[in-house]
């Protein structure tokens, strides 16, 4: 972890980061899914993401990056989606306005998540 270059990522106005009971996200830096297992913290081409406040997250790479960066709405939403996938039991947010992607609905607000997941389950039942 100490060999990574760390950067603060700010959320744009109108977007907020959510967090959970297992908030450290370790992923491949290219965004690809390389199988069912997570990469290791010491592997090159990986990124560590950690939301630390509604408007602020930490980003750790093995590559040079600016000390501060501005995330776009889609980047905040992608991080929130990763956080949701990493959740063991609980997600936390300032309010229900944070956004994430579901399988069928992009940019779903947290407060709309129960109904969006209900619609997704209903579609899956109808199809299957």
C-alpha positions in Angstrom: 0.0 0.0 0.0 2.9 2.4 0.8 4.3 2.0 -2.8 1.1 3.3 -4.3 0.7 6.9 -5.4 -2.3 8.3 -3.6 -4.7 11.0 -4.8 -7.8 12.7 -3.4 -10.8 12.5 -5.7 -13.6 15.1 -5.4 -17.2 14.5 -6.4 -18.8 17.1 -8.6 -21.6 19.3 -7.4 -24.8 17.2 -7.2 -22.9 13.9 -6.7 -21.9 12.1 -3.5 -19.9 9.0 -2.6 -21.5 6.2 -0.6 -19.7 3.8 1.6 -20.3 0.5 3.3 -19.2 -1.9 5.9 -16.4 -3.1 3.7 -15.4 0.1 1.9 -11.9 -0.6 0.4 -12.3 -1.4 -3.3 -9.5 -3.3 -5.1 -9.9 -3.6 -8.8 -8.0 -3.9 -12.1 -7.1 -0.4 -13.2 -8.3 -1.1 -16.8 -11.8 -1.8 -15.5 -11.9 -5.3 -16.9 -13.2 -8.3 -15.0 -10.4 -10.8 -15.0 -12.3 -13.6 -13.4 -14.1 -14.4 -10.1 -11.2 -13.4 -7.8 -10.1 -10.0 -6.7 -6.5 -9.0 -7.7 -3.9 -8.7 -5.0 -2.9 -5.4 -3.4 0.7 -5.7 -4.6 -0.1 -6.4 -8.3 0.6 -3.8 -10.9 -2.3 -2.4 -13.0 -4.6 -2.4 -10.0 -6.4 0.5 -8.3 -7.5 0.9 -4.6 -10.5 3.1 -4.1 -11.8 4.2 -0.7 -14.6 6.7 -0.1 -13.8 8.8 3.0 -16.5 11.4 2.9 -19.6 12.2 0.8 -17.5 14.5 -1.5 -14.1 12.8 -1.2 -12.4 9.5 -2.0 -8.9 8.2 -2.0 -7.4 6.6 -5.2 -4.2 4.6 -5.0 -2.3 3.5 -8.2 1.2 2.3 -9.0 1.4 5.1 -11.5 2.0 8.8 -11.2 -1.2 10.8 -10.7 -2.1 14.3 -9.5 -2.5 14.8 -5.7 -6.0 16.0 -6.3 -8.5 15.1 -9.1 -12.0 15.9 -9.9 -14.2 12.9 -10.6 -17.1 13.1 -13.1 -20.6 12.0 -12.3 -20.1 8.7 -14.1 -16.9 8.0 -12.1 -18.7 8.7 -8.8 -21.5 6.4 -9.8 -19.1 3.6 -10.8 -17.4 3.8 -7.5 -20.7 3.7 -5.7 -21.7 0.7 -7.7 -18.4 -1.0 -6.7 -19.1 -0.1 -3.1 -22.6 -1.6 -3.3 -21.1 -4.8 -4.8 -18.6 -5.0 -2.0 -21.2 -4.5 0.8 -21.4 -7.2 3.3 -24.6 -6.0 5.0 -24.9 -2.2 5.1 -24.4 0.8 2.9 -24.0 4.3 4.3 -24.6 7.7 2.7 -25.5 11.2 3.7 -28.9 10.8 2.2 -30.7 8.8 -0.6 -29.4 11.1 -3.4 -26.2 9.1 -4.2 -26.3 7.3 -7.5 -25.3 3.8 -8.6 -26.0 1.5 -11.6 -28.3 -1.5 -11.4 -28.3 -4.3 -14.0 -31.2 -2.7 -15.8 -31.2 1.0 -14.7 -28.3 3.4 -14.9 -28.1 6.3 -12.5 -30.4 4.9 -9.9 -30.6 7.0 -6.7 -30.1 5.2 -3.4 -33.6 6.1 -2.2 -35.0 4.5 -5.4 -32.9 1.3 -5.1 -35.6 -0.9 -3.4 -38.1 -0.2 -6.1 -35.5 -0.6 -8.9 -34.4 -3.9 -7.5 -38.0 -5.0 -7.2 -38.6 -4.2 -10.9 -35.4 -6.1 -11.8 -36.6 -9.2 -9.8 -40.0 -9.0 -11.5 -38.4 -8.9 -14.9 -36.1 -11.8 -14.1 -39.1 -13.8 -12.9 -41.1 -13.0 -16.1 -38.1 -14.0 -18.3 -37.2 -17.1 -16.4 
